[in-house]
Amino acid sequence: MADRYFPNDLPDFVQETDEATAATAATADDSSSLLNLLSLPYLKTAEQFLRAALDLKEKVVRETWVRAGRRVKDFTLYTGALGTAFLLMKSYQVTGNSGDLTLCNEIVKACDSASQGSRCVTFICGRAGVCALGAVAAKHSGDEALLNYYLKSFQEINLPPGVPNELLYGRSGYLWACSFLNKHIGDGTIPSTHMIKIAKEIITDGIKLSNKGTCPLMYEWHETKYWGAAHGLAGIMHVLMDMDLNPEEQDYVKGTLHHMIQNRFPSGNYPSSEGKDTDRLVHWCHGAPGLALTLNKAALVFQEEQFLQAAIDAAEVVWNRGLLKRVGICHGVSGNAHVFLSLYRSTGNFECLYRAKAFACFLLDKANQLIAERKMHSGDRPYSLFEGQAGMAYLFFNMVKPSESQFPAYEL
Ligand SMILES: [Zn+2]
């Protein structure tokens, strides 16, 4: 088990008094560059995060766009060119650099061509992501014709019969794109009647498969009843909480979350699927990190203290076992750092911000060297958003303005 992650020997948090100096670790009194980095006041570290984010963004553009001859093979946000466009949008939001927005538009246009005929309907792996990001980028550019083109293209997406319910390839991944459009273009861009119809189909499917079992809602993907964010319950519940559910439907969501909390491992981690007894994965896709984000959201939506406590418990697992030997968002340190950012936003607790900073500083200080020494895996797609260094760049941008951070394509 221990070879999946680095032991966390990062120093404990020392309380500071405001955000300018908060998240400062115990004063470094040795020559470790990581400890020196951690001992800087937050605003100083944020300057370093911004510089690193901008450098990495340039590298990602070079590797995924320029070197590919400005052509798109893999259009997806997960491993492909749309992930680069999403990173450019983030860079534009943080810095206001219009060159990033122009390039974002150019890459989405190429993704639009490459995704024609794709049967995948989600934000992360399908056509909905292309049309939704295209619409938002067009809106920022003030290009109304282009905005209308992408919105019309989005409306032409049809959910095929037998589509699964999970986030990466299923109904909830399509619904997330609808919520993204309503947030960034305006309420009602996608009518709530359309969204609630799909949400009810998700709930009906979940009741059917639960078959009056101990978990009120249950789903399968490739014949496995997954629990995690990417393919399972955590991701589906996360999206359902943004829908206009009636009290009975809300109870199904709450009951499902209670079932998971009651059946977590003694360590506080969560099984990757129903009945699985191997306590191994601490990823956004499978395990405590994805659950922590969903439970933290449940605490805000349902105002139940036990959800917040469960999110804090899950974050403790991430702190102890989450320094993974990979850099990415999906199953790497960058994704896990977002757990602490999410809790920081909801609680205002500076210890959470410190922990996010500690994970991010670990990457900033050590990732390149560890990858060069083959002690850390750079990802099968080393510059992609979900598996590679674009995810690390996204985290660094989030660290510049932590109160406005989001886990990409998951938190709205
Ligand atoms: Zn993963």
Boltz pocket constraint, residues with backbone or C-beta under 6 A from the ligand:
constraints:
  - pocket:
      binder: B
      contacts: [[A, 230], [A, 283], [A, 284], [A, 285], [A, 286], [A, 330], [A, 331]]
      max_distance: 6.0
